[in-house]
Amino acid sequence: MDSPQQPFVKVCGLTSVGHLRAAEALGASYVGLIVEVARSPRSLTREQARLMARAAHVPPALVTTCTEATEIAALVDAVRPAVVQLHSDAGPALVEAVRRLTGDVEVWQVVPIPADSPATDVGRFVAEAQAAGAAGASKLVVDSARGGQSGGTGVPADWDTAAAIVEAAGVPVVLAGGLSPGNVAAAIRRVRPAGLDVSSGVETAPGAKSPRLMMGFFRSVSSVTGARV
């Protein structure tokens, strides 16, 4: 089997400009800002997120659990991200509405895979991914769902299902869910995603990114693809 291509990395849940700079220096292609998500210890107000987005040297991604297209558009207008990442089960209709209201901003749709889903459900998740792509999602984010959360659980997604989505989705797929310096190399080899989305796996505490762990993560990625950090 040929070597996997170099996936891009999005470091998500950033809460300080210092950690944002560290992620950029290590090679992050995107920086994720969780905006007004009450359950998240990494949540920012839209004003805080706007300042972080303005400070970013790589495209910032606004992560939201909102299900109302007009409210999402208002968040985008306030923060001015390059990407809006939708964590909801509202389906393709929301992707279409957000695209229509936000212009040139990329729309990424999360495809949540429950941690206890049976192997027979793979076809359903592939169909959901294809529908989101057909609705205009620029990228899909495969994440693990647990306890009513569509992502951000810190639990690895089912890599076999993720690999099936990569093969069939028709748009680039980003792998999220419990990635860390210790497992990301295996995840790349198994799933072969276009991108990686990491948050809790490079933290010393919720919301506290570790430059040392981030460096370890990027080194693990490069160990598979041959790139240098």
Backbone as JSON, one array per atom type, in Angstrom:
{
  "sequence": "MDSPQQPFVKVCGLTSVGHLRAAEALGASYVGLIVEVARSPRSLTREQARLMARAAHVPPALVTTCTEATEIAALVDAVRPAVVQLHSDAGPALVEAVRRLTGDVEVWQVVPIPADSPATDVGRFVAEAQAAGAAGASKLVVDSARGGQSGGTGVPADWDTAAAIVEAAGVPVVLAGGLSPGNVAAAIRRVRPAGLDVSSGVETAPGAKSPRLMMGFFRSVSSVTGARV",
  "N": [[0.85, -1.2, 0.0], [0.51, 2.26, -0.8], [2.15, 5.18, 0.65], [0.42, 7.24, 3.02], [-1.0, 10.42, 2.1], [0.02, 13.73, 3.11], [-1.96, 14.87, 5.68], [-3.84, 17.83, 6.39], [-3.82, 19.83, 9.41], [-6.07, 20.81, 11.87], [-6.13, 22.66, 14.73], [-8.19, 22.68, 17.39], [-10.51, 24.43, 19.59], [-9.08, 26.51, 20.73], [-8.05, 28.95, 23.09], [-6.46, 31.08, 23.67], [-4.28, 33.63, 22.41], [-1.59, 33.09, 22.52], [-1.41, 30.24, 22.5], [-2.61, 29.84, 20.06], [-0.67, 30.95, 18.37], [1.4, 29.14, 18.83], [0.32, 26.8, 17.73], [0.12, 27.57, 15.04], [2.84, 27.96, 14.45], [3.79, 25.38, 14.52], [2.64, 24.26, 12.34], [-0.12, 24.18, 11.88], [-2.95, 24.19, 9.79], [-5.46, 25.23, 10.03], [-7.22, 27.01, 12.6], [-9.29, 26.37, 15.34], [-12.18, 27.83, 16.74], [-14.35, 27.7, 19.32], [-17.55, 28.79, 19.69], [-19.77, 30.33, 21.8], [-20.88, 27.99, 23.0], [-22.33, 26.53, 25.46], [-21.81, 24.22, 27.02], [-19.17, 23.66, 26.65], [-15.84, 23.8, 27.91], [-14.09, 25.24, 26.48], [-15.3, 27.28, 25.26], [-15.86, 30.43, 23.66], [-16.87, 33.87, 23.82], [-18.61, 35.7, 21.25], [-17.28, 38.08, 20.83], [-14.72, 37.63, 21.96], [-13.92, 35.6, 20.24], [-13.84, 36.95, 17.81], [-11.62, 38.64, 18.17], [-9.61, 36.69, 18.39], [-9.81, 35.5, 15.87], [-9.07, 37.63, 14.24], [-6.43, 37.83, 14.96], [-5.31, 35.56, 13.91], [-3.06, 33.85, 11.69], [-3.54, 31.86, 9.95], [-6.36, 30.25, 8.35], [-9.22, 30.84, 10.35], [-11.61, 28.78, 12.04], [-14.96, 28.79, 12.87], [-16.69, 27.17, 15.31], [-19.8, 25.8, 15.92], [-22.81, 24.88, 17.68], [-25.26, 25.7, 17.04], [-28.52, 25.64, 15.54], [-30.01, 27.27, 13.95], [-30.13, 28.93, 10.97], [-30.05, 31.71, 10.5], [-29.08, 32.72, 12.93], [-26.58, 31.5, 12.98], [-25.47, 32.77, 10.79], [-25.35, 35.34, 11.85], [-23.42, 34.97, 13.86], [-21.22, 34.36, 12.24], [-20.96, 36.79, 10.9], [-20.23, 38.4, 13.04], [-17.8, 37.27, 13.98], [-16.16, 36.78, 11.77], [-14.92, 34.45, 10.41], [-13.02, 32.1, 8.37], [-14.11, 29.68, 7.96], [-17.08, 27.9, 8.83], [-18.08, 25.58, 11.12], [-20.38, 23.1, 11.47], [-22.01, 21.65, 14.1], [-24.47, 19.79, 14.32], [-27.59, 18.03, 14.0], [-29.25, 18.85, 12.05], [-29.22, 18.47, 9.37], [-28.93, 18.32, 5.68], [-30.41, 20.57, 4.85], [-29.79, 22.66, 6.59], [-27.09, 23.06, 6.0], [-27.31, 23.99, 3.35], [-28.79, 26.36, 3.77], [-27.08, 27.87, 5.43], [-24.86, 28.17, 3.76], [-26.01, 29.77, 1.79], [-26.48, 32.1, 3.21], [-24.02, 32.98, 4.13], [-22.12, 33.52, 2.22], [-18.87, 33.55, 0.98], [-17.74, 31.99, 2.95], [-16.43, 28.91, 4.02], [-18.32, 25.96, 4.55], [-18.36, 23.46, 6.87], [-19.51, 20.28, 7.64], [-20.33, 18.34, 10.42], [-20.19, 14.84, 10.81], [-21.54, 12.84, 12.97], [-20.62, 9.92, 14.72], [-21.98, 7.56, 16.7], [-20.48, 6.2, 19.62], [-21.14, 3.61, 20.24], [-22.25, 2.49, 17.97], [-23.48, -0.03, 15.77], [-21.71, -2.17, 13.39], [-23.3, -2.52, 11.19], [-24.47, -0.1, 10.67], [-22.89, 1.44, 9.05], [-23.48, 2.05, 6.36], [-25.56, 3.89, 6.64], [-24.29, 6.11, 7.8], [-22.48, 6.76, 5.8], [-24.29, 7.51, 3.81], [-25.41, 9.79, 5.03], [-23.17, 11.44, 5.04], [-22.7, 11.72, 2.28], [-25.02, 13.08, 1.56], [-24.7, 15.52, 2.91], [-22.44, 16.48, 1.58], [-23.51, 16.75, -0.99], [-25.27, 18.79, -0.5], [-23.66, 20.92, -0.36], [-21.58, 21.14, 1.5], [-18.26, 22.01, 2.19], [-16.28, 20.51, 3.37], [-16.26, 17.47, 5.3], [-16.55, 16.54, 8.69], [-15.68, 13.9, 10.53], [-16.67, 12.72, 13.54], [-16.86, 11.56, 16.97], [-19.82, 10.63, 18.66], [-21.48, 11.07, 21.76], [-23.36, 10.73, 24.74], [-25.33, 12.6, 23.99], [-23.86, 14.53, 22.72], [-22.57, 15.79, 19.69], [-19.97, 15.75, 19.03], [-16.56, 16.51, 20.05], [-16.07, 14.91, 22.23], [-13.79, 13.64, 23.06], [-13.42, 11.0, 22.62], [-12.28, 8.39, 20.55], [-13.37, 8.27, 17.16], [-15.15, 5.76, 15.24], [-12.92, 4.15, 13.34], [-13.07, 2.45, 11.13], [-15.59, 3.0, 10.05], [-15.16, 5.69, 9.51], [-13.17, 5.47, 7.53], [-14.66, 4.28, 5.49], [-16.38, 6.39, 4.89], [-14.54, 8.29, 3.96], [-13.82, 7.04, 1.57], [-16.19, 7.15, 0.1], [-17.47, 9.65, 0.22], [-17.07, 11.87, -1.52], [-16.27, 14.45, -1.06], [-13.65, 16.28, 0.7], [-12.58, 14.74, 3.75], [-12.36, 15.22, 7.2], [-10.79, 13.92, 10.0], [-11.83, 13.58, 13.31], [-12.08, 13.35, 16.92], [-10.91, 12.21, 19.76], [-8.19, 12.17, 19.02], [-4.64, 11.98, 19.41], [-1.13, 12.48, 20.28], [-0.3, 9.87, 20.58], [-1.98, 8.15, 19.11], [-2.46, 9.13, 16.58], [-0.89, 8.52, 14.33], [-1.56, 5.85, 13.69], [-4.24, 6.28, 13.12], [-4.12, 7.85, 10.79], [-2.99, 6.03, 8.99], [-5.0, 4.09, 8.88], [-7.41, 5.45, 8.19], [-6.88, 7.46, 6.31], [-7.44, 10.3, 5.99], [-8.29, 13.58, 4.65], [-7.77, 15.61, 6.37], [-7.01, 16.43, 9.84], [-8.42, 16.84, 13.05], [-7.8, 18.16, 16.07], [-8.07, 18.44, 19.61], [-8.69, 18.0, 22.67], [-6.74, 16.06, 22.94], [-4.29, 17.31, 22.91], [-4.0, 18.71, 25.23], [-3.4, 19.8, 28.62], [-5.29, 20.21, 30.46], [-8.85, 20.78, 30.35], [-9.28, 23.02, 27.76], [-6.73, 24.06, 28.04], [-4.18, 24.22, 26.11], [-1.23, 22.38, 25.27], [1.94, 23.24, 24.32], [4.01, 21.38, 24.14], [2.66, 18.89, 23.82], [1.29, 19.47, 21.48], [3.45, 19.72, 19.7], [4.36, 17.07, 19.8], [2.18, 15.83, 18.6], [2.23, 16.84, 15.95], [4.7, 15.84, 15.17], [4.18, 13.11, 15.24], [2.35, 12.93, 13.15], [4.04, 13.63, 11.02], [5.74, 11.47, 11.1], [4.47, 9.5, 9.75], [3.95, 10.47, 7.2], [6.29, 11.56, 6.3], [6.86, 14.25, 6.28], [8.43, 17.24, 7.53], [8.68, 18.67, 10.79]],
  "CA": [[0.0, 0.0, 0.0], [1.31, 3.48, -0.86], [2.16, 5.97, 1.88], [-0.65, 8.24, 3.07], [-0.67, 11.81, 1.82], [0.08, 14.58, 4.29], [-3.22, 15.53, 5.99], [-3.72, 19.1, 7.1], [-4.19, 19.75, 10.83], [-6.8, 21.9, 12.53], [-6.09, 22.61, 16.19], [-9.48, 23.26, 17.75], [-10.73, 24.77, 20.99], [-8.05, 27.43, 21.22], [-8.62, 29.99, 23.97], [-5.51, 32.17, 23.88], [-3.47, 33.96, 21.23], [-0.31, 32.41, 22.67], [-1.54, 28.87, 22.01], [-2.87, 29.95, 18.63], [0.63, 31.16, 17.72], [2.16, 27.88, 18.91], [-0.26, 25.89, 16.74], [0.52, 28.04, 13.72], [4.28, 27.75, 14.27], [4.02, 23.96, 14.31], [2.14, 23.88, 11.03], [-1.58, 24.08, 11.77], [-3.54, 24.82, 8.6], [-6.65, 25.92, 10.52], [-7.36, 27.11, 14.05], [-10.71, 26.28, 15.64], [-12.69, 28.66, 17.83], [-15.69, 27.25, 19.72], [-18.21, 30.06, 20.0], [-21.06, 30.33, 22.49], [-21.34, 26.62, 23.25], [-22.31, 26.62, 26.92], [-21.3, 23.01, 27.67], [-17.74, 23.48, 26.37], [-14.91, 24.62, 28.68], [-13.27, 25.97, 25.52], [-16.17, 28.23, 24.57], [-15.55, 31.86, 23.65], [-17.92, 34.77, 23.37], [-18.33, 36.11, 19.86], [-16.3, 39.16, 20.86], [-13.41, 37.0, 22.14], [-13.6, 34.86, 19.02], [-13.49, 37.93, 16.78], [-10.23, 39.05, 18.41], [-8.75, 35.56, 18.05], [-9.84, 35.34, 14.42], [-8.28, 38.72, 13.65], [-5.02, 37.58, 15.25], [-4.84, 34.33, 13.26], [-2.33, 33.92, 10.42], [-4.1, 30.8, 9.11], [-7.82, 30.41, 8.38], [-9.93, 30.46, 11.57], [-12.87, 28.07, 11.88], [-15.93, 29.02, 13.93], [-17.39, 25.93, 15.61], [-21.05, 26.13, 16.57], [-23.85, 23.87, 17.77], [-26.53, 26.36, 16.73], [-29.27, 24.99, 14.46], [-30.76, 28.28, 13.22], [-29.23, 29.48, 9.95], [-29.9, 33.16, 10.67], [-28.21, 32.95, 14.07], [-25.23, 31.13, 12.55], [-25.0, 33.86, 9.94], [-25.0, 36.46, 12.73], [-22.13, 34.62, 14.45], [-20.2, 34.52, 11.19], [-20.79, 38.22, 10.67], [-19.53, 38.98, 14.19], [-16.45, 36.71, 14.18], [-15.46, 36.84, 10.48], [-14.04, 33.31, 10.19], [-12.93, 31.57, 7.0], [-14.85, 28.43, 7.96], [-18.03, 27.66, 9.91], [-18.2, 24.13, 11.31], [-21.71, 22.87, 12.03], [-22.23, 20.47, 14.94], [-25.91, 19.65, 14.55], [-28.21, 16.98, 13.19], [-30.3, 19.51, 11.28], [-29.21, 17.87, 8.04], [-28.5, 19.09, 4.52], [-31.13, 21.84, 4.71], [-29.05, 23.69, 7.31], [-25.89, 23.34, 5.2], [-27.72, 24.83, 2.22], [-29.19, 27.68, 4.25], [-25.89, 28.59, 5.91], [-24.09, 28.55, 2.57], [-26.71, 30.86, 1.12], [-26.45, 33.32, 4.02], [-22.67, 33.37, 4.57], [-21.26, 33.89, 1.1], [-17.64, 32.82, 0.66], [-17.26, 31.21, 4.09], [-16.58, 27.47, 3.85], [-19.2, 25.28, 5.5], [-17.97, 22.09, 7.18], [-20.56, 19.6, 8.38], [-19.9, 17.2, 11.23], [-20.91, 13.57, 10.71], [-21.29, 12.19, 14.27], [-20.77, 8.47, 14.77], [-22.09, 7.13, 18.09], [-19.4, 5.3, 20.03], [-21.64, 2.23, 20.33], [-23.02, 2.15, 16.78], [-23.09, -1.32, 15.19], [-21.07, -2.12, 12.08], [-24.33, -2.49, 10.15], [-24.9, 1.28, 10.45], [-21.92, 2.15, 8.22], [-24.15, 2.59, 5.17], [-26.34, 5.08, 7.02], [-23.38, 7.25, 7.99], [-21.98, 7.11, 4.47], [-25.37, 8.23, 3.14], [-25.49, 11.12, 5.64], [-22.01, 12.2, 4.55], [-22.93, 12.05, 0.88], [-26.08, 14.09, 1.49], [-24.12, 16.79, 3.32], [-21.61, 16.94, 0.48], [-24.38, 17.17, -2.08], [-25.9, 20.05, -0.09], [-22.69, 22.0, -0.51], [-20.54, 21.19, 2.51], [-16.92, 22.01, 1.6], [-15.59, 19.38, 3.99], [-17.0, 16.76, 6.34], [-15.76, 16.23, 9.89], [-16.16, 12.69, 11.19], [-16.39, 12.82, 14.98], [-17.58, 10.59, 17.79], [-20.96, 11.17, 19.41], [-21.67, 10.38, 23.04], [-24.07, 11.5, 25.74], [-26.05, 13.71, 23.39], [-22.93, 15.45, 22.07], [-22.26, 15.38, 18.33], [-18.52, 15.8, 18.86], [-15.85, 17.09, 21.19], [-16.18, 14.0, 23.37], [-12.49, 13.1, 23.43], [-13.46, 9.56, 22.37], [-12.0, 8.15, 19.13], [-14.45, 7.83, 16.27], [-14.94, 4.44, 14.66], [-12.06, 4.4, 12.19], [-13.54, 1.7, 9.96], [-16.67, 3.79, 9.46], [-14.54, 6.9, 8.95], [-12.5, 5.1, 6.29], [-15.7, 4.08, 4.49], [-16.85, 7.72, 4.5], [-13.48, 8.87, 3.12], [-13.87, 6.41, 0.25], [-17.44, 7.35, -0.64], [-18.12, 10.93, 0.46], [-17.01, 12.77, -2.67], [-15.65, 15.71, -0.63], [-12.61, 15.97, 1.69], [-13.04, 14.32, 5.08], [-11.48, 15.53, 8.32], [-11.01, 12.99, 11.1], [-11.77, 14.14, 14.66], [-12.48, 12.4, 17.94], [-9.93, 11.51, 20.59], [-6.85, 12.05, 18.44], [-3.56, 12.36, 20.33], [0.18, 12.09, 19.74], [-0.1, 8.43, 20.67], [-2.78, 7.32, 18.2], [-2.75, 9.77, 15.29], [-0.21, 7.83, 13.22], [-2.4, 4.71, 13.33], [-5.47, 6.81, 12.53], [-3.82, 8.26, 9.41], [-2.8, 4.83, 8.17], [-6.26, 3.36, 8.72], [-8.52, 6.23, 7.63], [-6.37, 8.27, 5.2], [-8.28, 11.49, 5.84], [-7.69, 14.79, 4.09], [-7.35, 16.47, 7.47], [-7.12, 15.97, 11.22], [-8.96, 17.87, 13.94], [-7.37, 17.75, 17.4], [-8.34, 19.39, 20.68], [-8.36, 17.55, 24.01], [-5.54, 15.22, 22.91], [-3.07, 18.12, 23.06], [-4.25, 19.58, 26.37], [-3.08, 19.35, 29.97], [-6.56, 20.37, 31.16], [-9.8, 21.28, 29.36], [-9.04, 24.38, 27.3], [-5.33, 24.46, 28.22], [-3.35, 23.54, 25.13], [0.17, 22.16, 25.65], [2.86, 23.3, 23.18], [4.77, 20.12, 24.05], [1.8, 17.87, 23.23], [1.04, 19.85, 20.09], [4.64, 19.34, 18.94], [4.33, 15.62, 19.69], [1.15, 15.48, 17.63], [2.72, 17.12, 14.6], [5.78, 14.9, 14.89], [3.57, 11.82, 14.93], [1.83, 13.04, 11.79], [5.16, 13.62, 10.07], [6.38, 10.16, 11.09], [3.76, 8.66, 8.78], [3.95, 11.06, 5.87], [7.63, 11.96, 5.92], [7.04, 15.7, 6.32], [9.24, 17.71, 8.65], [8.08, 19.67, 11.69]],
  "C": [[0.89, 1.25, 0.0], [1.19, 4.26, 0.43], [1.02, 6.98, 1.87], [-0.14, 9.63, 2.7], [-0.7, 12.6, 3.12], [-1.28, 15.2, 4.56], [-2.96, 16.89, 6.64], [-4.19, 18.9, 8.54], [-4.93, 21.01, 11.23], [-6.68, 21.68, 14.03], [-7.31, 23.38, 16.68], [-9.55, 23.58, 19.24], [-9.67, 25.67, 21.57], [-8.7, 28.58, 22.01], [-7.67, 31.14, 24.23], [-4.71, 32.39, 22.61], [-2.11, 33.26, 21.32], [-0.36, 30.98, 22.16], [-1.88, 28.84, 20.53], [-1.56, 30.1, 17.87], [1.46, 29.87, 17.73], [1.64, 26.89, 17.88], [0.15, 26.28, 15.33], [1.99, 27.74, 13.45], [4.61, 26.29, 13.98], [3.48, 23.46, 12.98], [0.64, 23.71, 10.9], [-2.07, 24.82, 10.53], [-4.79, 25.6, 8.93], [-6.58, 25.99, 12.03], [-8.85, 27.19, 14.37], [-11.09, 27.07, 16.87], [-14.13, 28.22, 18.12], [-16.43, 28.47, 20.29], [-19.6, 29.83, 20.59], [-21.69, 28.93, 22.56], [-21.22, 26.4, 24.75], [-21.66, 25.41, 27.59], [-19.79, 22.86, 27.51], [-16.87, 24.37, 27.26], [-14.01, 25.45, 27.79], [-14.06, 27.07, 24.82], [-15.72, 29.68, 24.74], [-16.83, 32.64, 23.37], [-17.61, 35.16, 21.93], [-17.31, 37.25, 19.8], [-14.88, 38.6, 21.04], [-12.98, 36.28, 20.86], [-13.2, 35.8, 17.9], [-12.05, 38.37, 16.93], [-9.26, 37.94, 18.05], [-8.68, 35.38, 16.53], [-9.01, 36.42, 13.73], [-6.79, 38.5, 13.86], [-4.44, 36.42, 14.45], [-4.13, 34.62, 11.95], [-2.73, 32.8, 9.47], [-5.61, 30.89, 9.24], [-8.44, 29.97, 9.71], [-11.26, 29.79, 11.24], [-13.74, 28.32, 13.1], [-16.72, 27.72, 14.11], [-18.65, 26.26, 16.41], [-21.98, 24.92, 16.63], [-25.23, 24.45, 17.45], [-27.2, 25.67, 15.54], [-30.11, 25.98, 13.65], [-29.82, 29.0, 12.25], [-29.01, 30.99, 10.14], [-28.98, 33.5, 11.83], [-26.76, 32.58, 13.73], [-24.65, 32.23, 11.67], [-24.6, 35.08, 10.77], [-23.67, 36.21, 13.44], [-21.0, 34.82, 13.46], [-19.92, 35.99, 10.94], [-20.01, 38.88, 11.8], [-18.08, 38.55, 14.27], [-15.58, 36.84, 12.94], [-14.47, 35.69, 10.29], [-13.93, 33.0, 8.69], [-13.81, 30.35, 6.83], [-15.89, 28.48, 9.08], [-18.28, 26.16, 9.95], [-19.47, 23.85, 12.09], [-21.76, 21.56, 12.8], [-23.72, 20.39, 15.23], [-26.4, 18.5, 13.68], [-29.34, 17.56, 12.36], [-30.3, 19.07, 9.82], [-28.82, 18.82, 6.92], [-29.18, 20.45, 4.38], [-30.39, 22.97, 5.42], [-27.77, 24.05, 6.55], [-26.24, 24.29, 4.05], [-28.06, 26.25, 2.67], [-28.0, 28.51, 4.71], [-25.02, 29.03, 4.73], [-24.72, 29.77, 1.9], [-26.53, 32.18, 1.87], [-25.04, 33.82, 4.33], [-21.69, 33.59, 3.43], [-20.07, 32.97, 0.9], [-17.1, 31.97, 1.81], [-17.47, 29.72, 3.8], [-17.5, 26.9, 4.93], [-18.74, 23.84, 5.65], [-19.08, 21.47, 8.02], [-19.98, 18.41, 9.14], [-20.81, 16.0, 10.97], [-20.63, 12.81, 12.0], [-21.56, 10.69, 14.21], [-20.86, 8.06, 16.24], [-21.04, 6.08, 18.43], [-19.84, 3.85, 20.05], [-22.43, 1.81, 19.1], [-22.55, 0.82, 16.21], [-22.5, -1.16, 13.81], [-22.1, -2.03, 10.95], [-24.82, -1.08, 9.84], [-23.98, 2.05, 9.51], [-22.6, 2.79, 7.01], [-24.95, 3.84, 5.47], [-25.45, 6.3, 7.16], [-22.77, 7.7, 6.67], [-23.03, 7.92, 3.72], [-25.52, 9.64, 3.7], [-24.35, 12.01, 5.14], [-22.22, 12.63, 3.11], [-23.99, 13.13, 0.73], [-25.56, 15.46, 1.88], [-23.22, 17.35, 2.23], [-22.43, 17.45, -0.68], [-25.06, 18.51, -1.78], [-24.93, 21.23, -0.15], [-21.66, 22.12, 0.59], [-19.17, 21.1, 1.83], [-16.09, 20.83, 2.09], [-16.53, 18.74, 5.0], [-16.05, 16.44, 7.48], [-16.39, 15.02, 10.55], [-15.72, 12.73, 12.64], [-17.2, 11.77, 15.72], [-18.67, 11.28, 18.59], [-21.13, 10.36, 20.68], [-22.43, 11.3, 23.99], [-24.79, 12.72, 25.2], [-25.16, 14.73, 22.72], [-22.57, 14.91, 20.69], [-20.77, 15.41, 18.04], [-17.88, 16.41, 20.08], [-15.89, 16.21, 22.42], [-14.83, 13.5, 23.87], [-12.39, 11.6, 23.24], [-13.16, 9.32, 20.88], [-13.25, 7.74, 18.36], [-14.13, 6.42, 15.77], [-14.16, 4.6, 13.35], [-12.49, 3.62, 10.96], [-14.66, 2.46, 9.26], [-16.12, 5.06, 8.83], [-13.86, 6.6, 7.62], [-13.52, 4.89, 5.17], [-16.24, 5.42, 3.99], [-15.82, 8.4, 3.62], [-13.58, 8.34, 1.7], [-15.07, 6.87, -0.57], [-18.0, 8.76, -0.61], [-18.15, 11.85, -0.74], [-16.49, 14.16, -2.35], [-14.6, 15.37, 0.43], [-13.19, 15.7, 3.07], [-11.96, 14.61, 6.11], [-11.81, 14.57, 9.46], [-10.82, 13.7, 12.43], [-12.09, 13.02, 15.64], [-11.33, 11.7, 18.61], [-8.56, 11.33, 19.98], [-5.81, 12.61, 19.41], [-2.23, 12.03, 19.69], [0.37, 10.58, 19.69], [-0.88, 7.6, 19.66], [-2.95, 7.91, 16.81], [-2.07, 9.08, 14.12], [-1.05, 6.64, 12.75], [-3.68, 5.17, 12.65], [-5.25, 7.21, 11.07], [-3.71, 7.03, 8.51], [-4.12, 4.12, 7.89], [-7.28, 4.15, 7.91], [-8.11, 6.99, 6.37], [-7.23, 9.51, 4.95], [-7.54, 12.62, 5.14], [-7.14, 15.69, 5.18], [-7.59, 15.82, 8.81], [-7.58, 17.14, 12.08], [-8.67, 17.42, 15.37], [-7.68, 18.85, 18.41], [-7.86, 18.84, 22.02], [-7.09, 16.7, 24.05], [-4.24, 15.97, 22.99], [-3.25, 19.12, 24.2], [-3.75, 18.94, 27.67], [-4.29, 19.45, 30.88], [-7.54, 20.93, 30.14], [-9.57, 22.76, 29.02], [-7.61, 24.85, 27.41], [-4.44, 23.66, 27.27], [-1.9, 23.48, 25.62], [1.04, 22.26, 24.41], [3.66, 22.01, 23.02], [3.92, 19.02, 23.41], [1.46, 18.19, 21.77], [2.25, 19.47, 19.22], [4.68, 17.82, 18.75], [3.32, 15.16, 18.66], [1.66, 15.68, 16.21], [3.87, 16.2, 14.22], [5.24, 13.52, 14.55], [2.97, 11.81, 13.53], [2.95, 12.92, 10.77], [5.85, 12.26, 10.02], [5.73, 9.21, 10.08], [3.97, 9.17, 7.36], [5.32, 11.5, 5.38], [7.88, 13.44, 5.91], [7.86, 16.06, 7.55], [8.48, 18.74, 9.46], [9.16, 20.62, 12.13]]
}
